[in-house]
Amino acid sequence: MESLAHQKDGIFPSVCSLDCPDQCGLLVHKKDGKIVKIDGDPNHPITKGSICNKVRNMGARLYDEKRLKTPLKRVGEKGEGKFIPISWQEAIETISDRWKKIISEEGPESILPYSFYGNMGRIHSEGMDRRFFHRLGASQLERTICSDAGAVGYRYTMGSSFGTDPEEMTETKLFVFWGINAASTNMHQVMIAQKARKQGAKLVVIDVHKNRTGRMADWFIPVIPGTDAALALGIMHVLYKENLVDREFLTEYTVGYEELEHHVKQYDPQVVSGITGVPAEDIYKLARLYGSTAPSMIRIGNGLQHHDNGGMIVRTIACLPALTGQWLLKGGGAVKSNSAYLNYNTRALQRPDLQKKPTRSINMIQLGQALLETENPIRSLFVYSSNPAVVAPDSVKVRKGLLRDDLFMVVHDLFLTETAAYADIVLPATSSFENTDIYTSYWHLYLHLQEPVIPPYGESKSNAEVFRLLAAVMGFDEEAFKDSDEDMIRQAISDVPNPYFPDITLKELKEKRFVKARTPENRLKRLNTPSGKIELYSKRMELDGHPPLPTHIPLKEENSDYPFLFVPGPNHNFLNSTFSNNEKHVRLEKSPQLFINQEDALRLGIENGDWVRIWNDRGECELPASVGDQVLPGVLVTQGLWADAHGAKRLVNALTPDREADMGGGAVFFSGKVNAEKVAAGDQLKTGKEWSKA
């Protein structure tokens, strides 16, 4: 039978590859061998045919005239973006020759891979690449930029990354969206809540910015960035004081509830109000609403963990459902991530046994520091499925490191990204629609198969194919490098040491396209914590150097010359830097904005639409102001990572710190501070209409 990729016309099953919790089922429409339309799959049990504009307009990205078709070699200065086409043979030989020389001179640890989940397919994001760099003996990358702080914090409380099944949320009576702009980043969670609201459910949104999600809430509660743990502790104070806790549940399923009751007495609403900016009467009202409504479900957002105290924030919020016994109720509990249900056989896929000896590891959020290190320097960087020149914190430092003449750099991507402009060799990458892969959602519980629906674009190759080629020229003859994509899928889904992973073969997955994880009858039976229970008091945290009870820990002090807390959040039409260089998506998003409270704007003489310079000792940006009550005084918020444009200062990560969060080595994008001033009229860089042309 002819493969899907080579059938000229028809409608074909697919799955969204973006780093998004929804992981939508798709139907791809083809005419004359080309994708002409992308729809949602109405038969998908969670996404049910609805998809976001990012994906609906994905065809514009796939066939963008700027998409790379051939390998490229740099002929200009680093960062200048001047390249000439070369053959794949020349590209692979150039890479291998340089690496062999570097290894002979300074050892394999002078080579560093840099990747993340620009494509969430497991085979192409953490398969052959991991095998290759393990065998090479390269430095290992700590991929901490997204969710590590919160994941560690949640595990201290709950033992692993599991939460409420979205399919049970039809029963939920109170949704608390905490630190998540779900309308832009988890749309089907919003759709579930909206459907439940028609049956009388309520939606409370707690955030630092009254964004799309905040504007649709029954009640929006603005909070000072980094104080969310204090707010949760204030809620606990009221729950205990007014006997709104489920003591029978606490006795059977938790440890430390008595210690916690004593501990939260110090967090009375008046004290917490002074920390969080939330009025004391609202803290009482919220606690009483939460304590008297069941089932209730807290959707714990990604942004909360991007603070110095991000792990503790998530750990603290994760305690709340236990206090009111929500975990025993259908539709009750919380969700930070449900990834534990679909943890597959990572050892079989990634083959860490190929690494002959331990090597150093480098935290990806500190790439700038690593590249500028003079002792045992990184001599080569291989970047794929990521764009660190835009997404990494302290981006000015990162770009300074990328400019090093002695750094041999390779980038594998669909486009000549900001990072690729610094590369010596650029390789054209396939899109997910051109690959065979499996996908595991970290919100709903479904495993998906993707088979190619179109042939590779131009001369593009997948991550797995590139690393097979490199393995061959580097002389790696292990059988692991001969495995096909389907071989790796079979290995990943076989002998899985996870009781919840679906029992399925590749043949069955091809027939079904998606399958749900197995769910336990009682998800609280023997949790993966030291006690086997929900740990409100955690001895493990104490041993790891953290307070054993949930605690508000203030953000780290930065230079007092910078009075504003700065939060560069996501926007509606990009996903990190993905889509920021595609004309269609830029037109949909229109322009970046700097959200500023009207009190601060009045003091600084800033009016709506004025250009504002924000800066600290790391860098600066100039953005048009959106003045109003969307943020609290002393807080500035931007949305989206915008592509570089000539003369435009809009690299928001030039302002973000690259220090580590309290747990997991996570990023602290939202704990930086800046100053702000109005830009004089003659110094303005662009009018709003010019942004989409940049």
C-alpha positions as CSV (number, residue, x, y, z in Angstrom):
1,M,0.0,0.0,0.0
2,E,1.3,3.5,-0.9
3,S,2.5,5.4,2.1
4,L,0.5,8.4,3.4
5,A,3.3,10.7,2.4
6,H,3.2,9.7,-1.3
7,Q,-0.6,9.8,-1.7
8,K,-1.4,12.9,-3.6
9,D,-4.9,13.6,-2.4
10,G,-7.0,12.9,0.6
11,I,-7.5,13.5,4.4
12,F,-4.9,11.9,6.7
13,P,-4.6,11.5,10.4
14,S,-1.9,13.4,12.3
15,V,-1.0,14.9,15.6
16,C,0.3,18.4,16.7
17,S,4.0,18.4,17.4
18,L,4.2,21.6,19.4
19,D,5.4,21.8,23.0
20,C,1.8,22.3,24.2
21,P,-0.2,20.3,26.8
22,D,-3.2,19.8,24.5
23,Q,-1.4,17.7,21.8
24,C,-4.3,17.8,19.4
25,G,-5.4,15.1,17.1
26,L,-5.3,16.5,13.5
27,L,-6.7,15.8,10.1
28,V,-4.4,16.9,7.2
29,H,-6.0,17.7,3.9
30,K,-3.8,17.2,0.8
31,K,-4.2,18.2,-2.8
32,D,-1.6,17.4,-5.5
33,G,0.7,16.1,-2.8
34,K,0.6,19.4,-0.8
35,I,-1.0,20.2,2.5
36,V,-3.8,22.7,1.8
37,K,-5.7,22.6,5.1
38,I,-5.2,21.4,8.7
39,D,-8.3,20.6,10.8
40,G,-8.8,19.1,14.2
41,D,-9.8,15.4,14.4
42,P,-13.4,15.4,15.7
43,N,-13.0,11.8,16.9
44,H,-10.2,12.7,19.4
45,P,-11.6,12.2,22.9
46,I,-10.0,15.3,24.3
47,T,-9.4,17.8,21.6
48,K,-12.6,16.9,19.7
49,G,-11.8,18.7,16.4
50,S,-10.9,22.1,17.9
51,I,-7.4,23.4,17.2
52,C,-5.6,26.8,17.7
53,N,-4.7,29.3,15.1
54,K,-1.0,28.4,15.5
55,V,-1.7,24.9,14.1
56,R,-4.6,25.9,11.7
57,N,-2.1,28.1,9.9
58,M,0.8,25.7,10.1
59,G,0.7,25.2,6.4
60,A,2.0,28.7,5.9
61,R,5.1,27.7,8.0
62,L,5.6,24.4,6.2
63,Y,5.7,26.1,2.8
64,D,7.2,29.4,3.8
65,E,9.6,30.6,1.1
66,K,12.3,31.1,3.8
67,R,12.3,27.5,4.8
68,L,15.7,25.8,4.3
69,K,16.0,23.3,1.4
70,T,19.8,22.5,1.4
71,P,22.7,22.5,3.8
72,L,24.5,25.8,4.1
73,K,28.1,26.9,4.9
74,R,28.9,30.3,6.4
75,V,30.8,32.6,4.2
76,G,30.3,35.9,6.2
77,E,31.1,36.9,9.7
78,K,29.4,35.1,12.6
79,G,25.9,36.6,13.1
80,E,25.9,38.2,9.7
81,G,23.7,35.5,8.1
82,K,25.7,35.0,4.9
83,F,25.8,31.4,3.7
84,I,26.2,29.4,0.5
85,P,24.5,26.0,-0.3
86,I,26.6,22.9,0.0
87,S,25.9,19.1,-0.4
88,W,25.0,16.9,2.5
89,Q,28.2,15.0,1.9
90,E,30.3,18.1,2.4
91,A,28.3,19.1,5.4
92,I,28.6,15.8,7.2
93,E,32.3,15.5,6.3
94,T,33.0,19.0,7.5
95,I,31.3,18.3,10.9
96,S,33.1,15.0,11.4
97,D,36.5,16.3,10.4
98,R,36.2,19.3,12.8
99,W,34.9,17.1,15.6
100,K,37.7,14.5,15.2
101,K,40.2,17.3,15.4
102,I,38.6,18.9,18.4
103,I,38.4,15.5,20.2
104,S,42.0,14.8,19.5
105,E,43.0,18.2,20.9
106,E,40.7,18.7,23.8
107,G,38.5,15.6,24.2
108,P,34.9,14.9,23.4
109,E,33.5,16.9,26.4
110,S,34.5,20.1,24.5
111,I,31.4,19.3,22.3
112,L,28.0,20.2,23.6
113,P,24.5,19.4,22.2
114,Y,21.8,22.0,22.7
115,S,18.2,21.0,22.1
116,F,14.8,21.2,23.6
117,Y,11.2,20.3,22.4
118,G,10.7,22.4,19.3
119,N,9.2,19.1,18.1
120,M,7.7,17.0,20.9
121,G,8.1,13.7,19.0
122,R,9.9,11.4,21.3
123,I,12.0,9.6,18.7
124,H,13.3,12.8,17.1
125,S,13.7,14.8,20.3
126,E,15.4,12.2,22.5
127,G,16.2,9.1,20.5
128,M,19.1,8.8,18.1
129,D,20.5,12.2,19.2
130,R,20.9,10.9,22.8
131,R,22.5,7.7,21.6
132,F,25.0,9.6,19.5
133,F,26.1,12.1,22.1
134,H,26.3,9.3,24.8
135,R,28.6,7.3,22.5
136,L,30.6,10.4,21.5
137,G,31.3,11.2,25.2
138,A,30.2,14.8,24.7
139,S,29.2,17.0,27.6
140,Q,25.6,16.3,28.7
141,L,22.9,19.0,28.6
142,E,20.6,19.6,31.6
143,R,17.3,20.4,29.8
144,T,15.9,22.5,32.6
145,I,14.5,25.5,30.9
146,C,10.8,24.8,31.0
147,S,9.3,22.7,33.9
148,D,12.0,21.3,36.1
149,A,11.6,23.5,39.2
150,G,7.9,22.9,39.4
151,A,8.2,19.2,38.6
152,V,10.6,18.7,41.6
153,G,8.4,20.8,43.8
154,Y,5.3,18.8,42.9
155,R,7.0,15.5,43.4
156,Y,8.0,16.5,46.9
157,T,4.3,16.7,47.7
158,M,2.7,14.1,45.4
159,G,5.5,11.7,44.5
160,S,5.3,12.0,40.7
161,S,3.9,14.0,37.9
162,F,0.2,12.9,37.9
163,G,-3.0,14.8,38.5
164,T,-6.6,15.1,37.5
165,D,-7.6,13.3,34.3
166,P,-9.1,16.0,31.9
167,E,-11.8,13.6,31.0
168,E,-13.1,13.7,34.6
169,M,-13.3,17.5,34.7
170,T,-16.9,17.4,33.4
171,E,-17.7,16.9,37.2
172,T,-15.6,19.8,38.4
173,K,-17.5,22.6,40.2
174,L,-14.7,25.0,40.8
175,F,-11.7,25.6,38.4
176,V,-8.8,27.6,39.7
177,F,-6.4,28.5,36.9
178,W,-3.2,29.5,38.8
179,G,-0.4,31.2,36.8
180,I,-1.6,29.9,33.4
181,N,-2.9,31.8,30.4
182,A,-4.8,28.8,29.3
183,A,-6.7,30.6,26.6
184,S,-3.4,30.8,24.7
185,T,-1.5,27.8,26.0
186,N,-4.0,25.1,27.0
187,M,-7.2,25.9,25.0
188,H,-9.0,22.6,25.6
189,Q,-8.6,23.1,29.4
190,V,-10.6,26.4,28.8
191,M,-13.2,24.6,26.7
192,I,-13.7,22.0,29.4
193,A,-14.1,24.8,32.0
194,Q,-16.4,26.8,29.8
195,K,-18.7,23.7,29.3
196,A,-18.7,23.1,33.0
197,R,-19.6,26.7,33.7
198,K,-22.8,26.3,31.7
199,Q,-23.7,23.7,34.3
200,G,-23.0,26.1,37.2
201,A,-19.2,25.7,37.7
202,K,-17.1,28.7,38.6
203,L,-13.7,29.8,37.1
204,V,-11.2,31.7,39.3
205,V,-8.0,32.9,37.6
206,I,-5.0,33.9,39.7
207,D,-2.2,35.6,37.7
208,V,0.1,38.6,37.4
209,H,-1.5,39.8,34.2
210,K,-5.2,40.1,33.3
211,N,-4.7,38.3,30.0
212,R,-7.2,36.6,27.7
213,T,-7.8,33.9,30.4
214,G,-8.2,36.4,33.2
215,R,-10.7,38.4,31.2
216,M,-13.0,35.4,30.8
217,A,-12.9,34.4,34.5
218,D,-15.8,34.7,37.0
219,W,-13.2,36.2,39.3
220,F,-9.7,37.4,38.4
221,I,-7.3,37.8,41.3
222,P,-4.1,39.7,40.5
223,V,-1.0,38.8,42.5
224,I,2.5,40.2,42.9
225,P,4.9,38.0,40.9
226,G,6.7,35.4,43.1
227,T,4.3,35.6,46.0
228,D,1.9,32.7,45.1
229,A,3.1,30.4,47.9
230,A,2.2,33.1,50.4
231,L,-1.3,33.3,48.9
232,A,-1.7,29.5,49.1
233,L,-0.5,29.6,52.7
234,G,-3.1,32.3,53.5
235,I,-5.8,30.1,52.0
236,M,-4.5,27.2,54.2
237,H,-4.7,29.5,57.3
238,V,-8.4,30.1,56.7
239,L,-9.2,26.5,55.8
240,Y,-7.7,25.3,59.1
241,K,-9.0,28.2,61.2
242,E,-12.6,27.8,59.9
243,N,-12.5,24.0,60.0
244,L,-12.9,23.7,56.2
245,V,-10.4,20.9,56.0
246,D,-11.2,17.2,55.6
247,R,-9.5,15.7,58.7
248,E,-10.5,12.1,57.9
249,F,-8.8,12.4,54.5
250,L,-5.7,14.1,56.1
251,T,-5.4,11.3,58.6
252,E,-5.5,8.5,56.1
253,Y,-3.7,10.0,53.1
254,T,-1.2,12.6,54.3
255,V,1.7,13.1,56.6
256,G,2.4,16.4,58.4
257,Y,-1.1,17.9,58.5
258,E,-0.8,18.7,62.2
259,E,2.6,20.4,61.7
260,L,1.1,22.3,58.8
261,E,-1.8,23.5,60.8
262,H,0.5,25.0,63.4
263,H,2.9,26.4,60.7
264,V,0.2,28.3,58.7
265,K,-1.0,30.3,61.8
266,Q,1.7,32.9,60.9
267,Y,0.1,33.4,57.4
268,D,-3.1,35.2,58.4
269,P,-4.8,37.1,55.6
270,Q,-3.6,40.5,56.8
271,V,0.0,39.4,56.6
272,V,-0.4,37.6,53.3
273,S,-2.2,40.6,51.8
274,G,0.9,42.7,52.5
275,I,3.1,40.2,50.7
276,T,0.8,39.4,47.7
277,G,-1.1,42.5,47.0
278,V,-4.4,40.5,47.3
279,P,-6.8,42.2,49.7
280,A,-7.4,40.3,53.0
281,E,-11.1,40.1,52.4
282,D,-10.4,38.4,49.0
283,I,-8.2,35.9,50.7
284,Y,-11.0,34.9,53.1
285,K,-13.5,34.8,50.2
286,L,-11.2,32.6,48.1
287,A,-10.5,30.2,50.9
288,R,-14.1,29.9,51.8
289,L,-15.0,29.3,48.2
290,Y,-12.3,26.7,47.8
291,G,-13.2,25.0,51.1
292,S,-16.9,24.8,50.4
293,T,-17.0,23.8,46.7
294,A,-16.3,20.3,45.5
295,P,-15.1,18.9,43.3
296,S,-12.5,21.6,42.8
297,M,-9.5,21.4,40.5
298,I,-6.4,23.6,40.4
299,R,-4.7,24.0,37.0
300,I,-1.1,24.8,38.1
301,G,0.5,26.9,35.3
302,N,4.0,26.8,33.9
303,G,4.9,30.4,34.7
304,L,4.8,30.0,38.5
305,Q,7.9,27.9,38.5
306,H,10.0,30.5,36.6
307,H,10.9,32.3,39.8
308,D,13.7,32.0,42.3
309,N,11.2,30.3,44.5
310,G,9.3,28.5,41.7
311,G,9.7,25.0,43.1
312,M,8.4,25.9,46.5
313,I,5.5,27.8,44.9
314,V,4.3,24.7,43.1
315,R,5.0,22.4,46.0
316,T,2.9,24.7,48.2
317,I,-0.1,25.0,45.8
318,A,0.0,21.2,45.3
319,C,-0.8,20.7,49.1
320,L,-4.2,22.5,48.8
321,P,-6.3,19.7,47.3
322,A,-5.3,17.4,50.1
323,L,-6.6,19.8,52.7
324,T,-10.1,19.6,51.4
325,G,-10.0,15.9,50.3
326,Q,-10.4,16.7,46.6
327,W,-8.3,13.8,45.4
328,L,-11.0,11.2,46.2
329,L,-13.6,13.1,44.1
330,K,-14.0,12.7,40.3
331,G,-13.0,15.9,38.8
332,G,-11.2,17.0,41.9
333,G,-7.5,17.6,42.6
334,A,-4.9,19.5,40.6
335,V,-2.9,19.2,37.4
336,K,0.7,20.4,37.0
337,S,1.6,17.6,34.6
338,N,0.2,14.2,33.8
339,S,3.4,13.0,32.2
340,A,3.9,10.1,34.7
341,Y,1.0,8.2,33.1
342,L,2.9,8.0,29.8
343,N,6.5,7.6,30.9
344,Y,7.9,5.1,28.4
345,N,11.1,3.0,28.2
346,T,13.6,5.9,28.1
347,R,16.6,3.7,28.7
348,A,15.8,1.6,25.6
349,L,15.3,4.7,23.5
350,Q,18.1,6.9,24.7
351,R,20.7,4.1,25.5
352,P,22.7,5.8,28.3
353,D,24.8,2.5,28.4
354,L,26.6,3.8,25.3
355,Q,28.3,6.4,27.4
356,K,31.7,4.9,28.3
357,K,32.4,7.1,31.3
358,P,30.7,10.0,33.2
359,T,31.0,13.4,31.6
360,R,30.3,16.9,32.8
361,S,26.8,18.3,32.5
362,I,25.9,21.9,31.7
363,N,22.6,23.6,32.5
364,M,21.0,24.9,29.3
365,I,19.8,28.1,31.0
366,Q,23.4,29.0,31.6
367,L,24.6,28.7,28.0
368,G,26.1,32.1,28.0
369,Q,28.2,31.4,31.0
370,A,29.3,28.1,29.6
371,L,30.3,29.5,26.2
372,L,32.4,32.3,27.8
373,E,34.2,29.9,30.2
374,T,37.9,29.9,29.4
375,E,38.8,26.8,31.4
376,N,38.0,23.6,29.6
377,P,36.0,25.6,27.0
378,I,33.2,24.4,24.8
379,R,34.7,24.2,21.3
380,S,31.7,23.0,19.4
381,L,28.0,23.4,19.8
382,F,25.3,21.4,17.9
383,V,21.9,23.1,18.2
384,Y,18.6,21.4,17.1
385,S,15.0,21.8,18.0
386,S,15.8,25.0,19.9
387,N,16.8,28.7,19.2
388,P,18.9,29.7,22.2
389,A,19.9,33.1,20.8
390,V,16.2,34.1,21.5
391,V,14.9,31.6,24.1
392,A,17.8,31.3,26.6
393,P,18.0,33.8,29.5
394,D,20.6,36.6,29.5
395,S,20.6,36.5,25.7
396,V,23.2,39.2,25.3
397,K,25.7,37.0,27.1
398,V,24.6,34.0,25.0
399,R,25.2,35.9,21.7
400,K,28.5,37.1,22.9
401,G,29.4,33.4,23.4
402,L,28.1,32.4,20.0
403,L,30.4,35.0,18.3
404,R,33.5,33.2,19.5
405,D,35.8,32.6,16.4
406,D,37.0,29.3,18.0
407,L,33.5,27.9,18.5
408,F,32.5,25.5,15.7
409,M,28.8,25.5,15.6
410,V,26.2,23.5,13.7
411,V,22.4,24.2,13.6
412,H,19.8,21.8,12.4
413,D,16.5,23.7,11.8
414,L,13.7,24.4,9.4
415,F,14.7,28.1,9.1
416,L,17.8,30.3,9.3
417,T,17.0,31.3,12.9
418,E,18.7,33.9,15.0
419,T,20.9,31.1,16.3
420,A,21.6,29.7,12.9
421,A,23.0,33.1,11.8
422,Y,26.0,32.4,14.1
423,A,26.6,28.8,12.7
424,D,29.4,27.5,10.6
425,I,27.1,24.8,9.1
426,V,23.3,24.9,8.9
427,L,21.3,21.7,8.1
428,P,17.7,21.7,6.8
429,A,15.3,19.9,9.1
430,T,12.1,18.0,8.3
431,S,8.9,19.1,10.0
432,S,6.9,16.7,12.2
433,F,4.5,16.0,9.2
434,E,7.5,14.4,7.4
435,N,8.5,12.1,10.3
436,T,7.5,8.8,12.0
437,D,7.2,9.4,15.7
438,I,5.3,8.9,18.9
439,Y,3.8,11.7,21.1
440,T,3.0,11.6,24.8
441,S,0.9,14.5,26.2
442,Y,1.8,16.0,29.5
443,W,-1.8,17.1,30.2
444,H,-4.2,14.5,28.8
445,L,-3.5,10.7,28.9
446,Y,-3.2,9.8,25.3
447,L,-0.2,8.3,23.4
448,H,-0.2,9.2,19.6
449,L,1.4,7.9,16.5
450,Q,2.6,10.2,13.7
451,E,3.4,8.8,10.3
452,P,4.7,11.0,7.5
453,V,1.9,12.7,5.6
454,I,4.2,14.6,3.1
455,P,7.7,13.8,1.8
456,P,10.7,15.7,3.2
457,Y,10.8,19.3,2.1
458,G,13.7,19.9,-0.3
459,E,16.8,18.0,0.9
460,S,15.7,18.2,4.6
461,K,16.5,15.4,7.0
462,S,15.1,14.4,10.4
463,N,17.1,14.6,13.6
464,A,17.4,10.8,13.7
465,E,18.6,10.6,10.1
466,V,21.3,13.2,10.7
467,F,22.6,11.4,13.7
468,R,22.7,8.1,11.9
469,L,24.8,9.8,9.2
470,L,27.2,11.3,11.8
471,A,27.4,8.0,13.7
472,A,28.6,6.3,10.4
473,V,31.3,8.9,9.6
474,M,32.5,8.9,13.2
475,G,33.0,5.2,13.0
476,F,30.3,4.1,15.5
477,D,29.3,0.6,14.5
478,E,27.0,-0.4,17.3
479,E,23.6,-1.8,16.3
480,A,21.8,1.0,18.1
481,F,22.8,3.4,15.3
482,K,21.2,1.1,12.7
483,D,17.8,1.1,14.3
484,S,15.0,2.7,12.1
485,D,12.5,5.1,13.5
486,E,10.0,2.2,13.8
487,D,12.6,0.1,15.6
488,M,13.0,2.9,18.2
489,I,9.3,3.2,18.7
490,R,9.0,-0.5,19.4
491,Q,11.8,-0.3,21.9
492,A,10.3,2.8,23.6
493,I,6.8,1.2,24.1
494,S,8.1,-2.3,25.0
495,D,9.0,-3.6,28.5
496,V,8.0,-0.2,30.0
497,P,8.6,0.0,33.8
498,N,5.4,2.0,34.3
499,P,2.1,0.3,35.3
500,Y,0.1,3.1,33.6
501,F,1.7,3.0,30.2
502,P,-0.7,1.4,27.7
503,D,0.0,-2.2,26.7
504,I,0.2,-1.8,22.9
505,T,2.3,-2.8,20.0
506,L,3.3,-0.6,17.1
507,K,1.0,-2.6,14.8
508,E,-2.0,-1.8,17.1
509,L,-1.0,1.8,17.4
510,K,-1.0,2.1,13.6
511,E,-4.5,0.9,13.6
512,K,-5.8,3.0,16.5
513,R,-3.6,6.1,16.0
514,F,-4.0,7.0,19.7
515,V,-4.5,5.1,22.9
516,K,-5.1,6.1,26.5
517,A,-2.9,5.3,29.5
518,R,-4.2,2.9,32.1
519,T,-5.5,4.7,35.2
520,P,-5.6,3.4,38.8
521,E,-8.8,2.9,40.7
522,N,-7.2,4.8,43.6
523,R,-4.5,7.1,42.5
524,L,-3.4,7.7,46.1
525,K,-2.6,4.1,46.8
526,R,1.1,4.0,47.6
527,L,2.4,7.2,46.2
528,N,6.1,7.5,45.1
529,T,7.0,9.6,48.2
530,P,9.1,8.2,51.1
531,S,6.0,7.8,53.2
532,G,3.8,6.5,50.4
533,K,1.4,9.4,51.2
534,I,0.9,13.0,50.3
535,E,3.7,14.8,52.1
536,L,2.6,18.1,53.6
537,Y,5.7,17.8,55.8
538,S,8.6,16.4,53.7
539,K,11.7,15.0,55.4
540,R,13.2,14.6,52.0
541,M,13.0,18.3,51.4
542,E,14.7,18.9,54.7
543,L,17.5,16.6,53.7
544,D,17.8,18.4,50.4
545,G,18.2,21.7,52.2
546,H,14.7,23.1,51.8
547,P,12.1,23.9,54.5
548,P,10.1,20.7,55.1
549,L,6.8,22.6,55.3
550,P,5.4,24.9,52.5
551,T,6.9,28.3,53.0
552,H,6.9,31.7,51.3
553,I,10.5,32.5,50.4
554,P,11.0,36.0,48.9
555,L,12.6,36.5,45.5
556,K,16.3,37.2,45.4
557,E,17.2,40.9,45.6
558,E,18.4,42.5,42.5
559,N,19.9,46.0,42.0
560,S,17.7,48.6,43.7
561,D,18.0,50.9,40.7
562,Y,15.5,48.6,39.0
563,P,12.1,49.0,40.7
564,F,9.9,46.9,38.3
565,L,9.3,43.2,38.4
566,F,9.5,42.0,34.8
567,V,7.5,39.1,33.5
568,P,8.0,38.1,29.8
569,G,5.1,35.7,29.3
570,P,3.9,33.8,26.2
571,N,1.6,35.3,23.5
572,H,-1.3,33.9,21.6
573,N,0.1,33.1,18.2
574,F,3.7,32.1,18.8
575,L,5.1,29.2,20.8
576,N,8.3,30.5,22.3
577,S,10.2,31.7,19.1
578,T,8.3,29.2,16.8
579,F,6.1,31.2,14.3
580,S,7.8,34.5,15.2
581,N,9.4,34.6,11.8
582,N,6.3,33.5,9.8
583,E,4.4,36.4,8.3
584,K,1.0,34.9,8.8
585,H,1.4,34.4,12.6
586,V,3.1,37.8,13.0
587,R,0.1,39.4,11.3
588,L,-2.3,37.6,13.7
589,E,-0.3,38.7,16.8
590,K,0.1,42.3,15.4
591,S,2.8,43.7,17.7
592,P,4.6,43.2,21.0
593,Q,3.3,45.3,23.9
594,L,4.6,46.4,27.3
595,F,1.8,46.2,29.9
596,I,2.1,48.9,32.6
597,N,-0.2,50.0,35.4
598,Q,-1.8,53.4,34.9
599,E,-0.3,54.7,38.2
600,D,3.2,53.9,37.0
601,A,2.5,55.3,33.6
602,L,1.2,58.5,35.0
603,R,4.3,58.9,37.2
604,L,6.6,58.3,34.2
605,G,4.6,60.4,31.8
606,I,3.8,57.4,29.6
607,E,0.6,57.2,27.6
608,N,-1.0,54.3,25.8
609,G,1.0,53.6,22.6
610,D,4.1,55.5,23.7
611,W,7.4,53.8,23.3
612,V,9.1,52.7,26.5
613,R,12.7,51.7,27.1
614,I,13.1,49.0,29.8
615,W,16.6,48.1,30.9
616,N,18.8,46.5,33.5
617,D,22.5,45.7,33.7
618,R,22.0,42.7,31.4
619,G,20.4,44.5,28.4
620,E,17.5,46.7,27.2
621,C,14.3,46.6,25.1
622,E,12.1,49.3,23.5
623,L,8.4,48.4,23.2
624,P,5.0,50.2,22.9
625,A,3.1,50.7,26.1
626,S,-0.3,49.3,26.9
627,V,-1.5,51.3,29.9
628,G,-4.3,50.2,32.2
629,D,-5.1,47.9,35.1
630,Q,-4.0,44.6,33.5
631,V,-1.0,44.5,35.9
632,L,-0.4,45.7,39.4
633,P,1.8,48.7,40.1
634,G,5.5,47.9,40.1
635,V,5.0,45.1,37.5
636,L,5.7,45.1,33.8
637,V,4.6,42.3,31.5
638,T,5.4,41.5,27.8
639,Q,4.0,38.6,25.7
640,G,6.0,36.5,23.2
641,L,9.5,36.0,21.9
642,W,9.7,38.1,18.8
643,A,12.1,37.5,15.9
644,D,15.0,39.8,15.4
645,A,14.3,42.8,13.2
646,H,16.7,45.5,11.9
647,G,17.0,48.3,14.4
648,A,14.3,46.8,16.8
649,K,15.2,46.3,20.4
650,R,12.7,43.6,21.3
651,L,14.8,40.7,22.6
652,V,13.1,40.4,26.0
653,N,15.5,37.6,27.2
654,A,18.2,40.2,27.1
655,L,16.7,41.3,30.4
656,T,16.2,37.9,32.1
657,P,18.6,36.4,34.7
658,D,20.3,33.0,34.1
659,R,20.5,32.0,37.7
660,E,18.9,28.7,38.8
661,A,15.6,28.4,40.6
662,D,15.4,26.8,44.1
663,M,14.7,23.3,42.7
664,G,15.8,21.3,39.7
665,G,18.1,23.9,38.2
666,G,15.0,25.5,36.6
667,A,14.9,28.9,34.9
668,V,13.9,32.1,36.6
669,F,12.7,34.1,33.6
670,F,10.1,35.9,35.7
671,S,12.3,37.0,38.7
672,G,14.2,39.7,36.9
673,K,13.9,43.5,37.6
674,V,14.1,46.4,35.3
675,N,13.7,50.2,35.1
676,A,11.6,52.0,32.6
677,E,11.4,55.4,30.9
678,K,9.5,56.9,28.0
679,V,11.4,57.1,24.7
680,A,11.7,60.5,23.2
681,A,9.6,60.9,20.1
682,G,12.6,61.3,17.8
683,D,14.2,58.2,19.2
684,Q,11.3,55.8,18.6
685,L,12.4,52.8,16.5
686,K,9.2,51.8,14.8
687,T,5.6,52.7,14.5
688,G,3.2,49.9,15.5
689,K,2.3,49.2,11.8
690,E,5.9,48.5,11.0
691,W,6.2,45.6,13.4
692,S,4.5,43.1,11.1
693,K,6.8,44.1,8.2
694,A,10.0,43.6,10.2
